[in-house]
Amino acid sequence: MDLKEELQAAADQLALSRRRFVKGEEGLRLLRQSREAFINSLRNTGLTYSEAKTKYDNCLDDQEAGQRNVQQQMEYAERMHQYVLKRIALEAEQA
């Protein structure tokens, strides 16, 4: 793969990672915003408030962990994109 193709692949991966990150942040915002509704809907299944709150907290923890993973993927994609850009600059310098 030549550098132009590598740059395109890195840019595509970075754009995809950024979209995933933004969607994840929006999902977390909505989950936090709907905390009481989430807990009350679980209580309607027969759970106590404490049990429902624990389920909500576990769900939030899982989503935050997933979002941290997406953030790490995005940061890696940013580093790879910068790496390819530097390789292109070095190649242009040597030419």
Secondary structure as UniProt FT lines:
FT   HELIX           3..33
FT   HELIX           35..43
FT   TURN            44..46
FT   HELIX           49..94
//
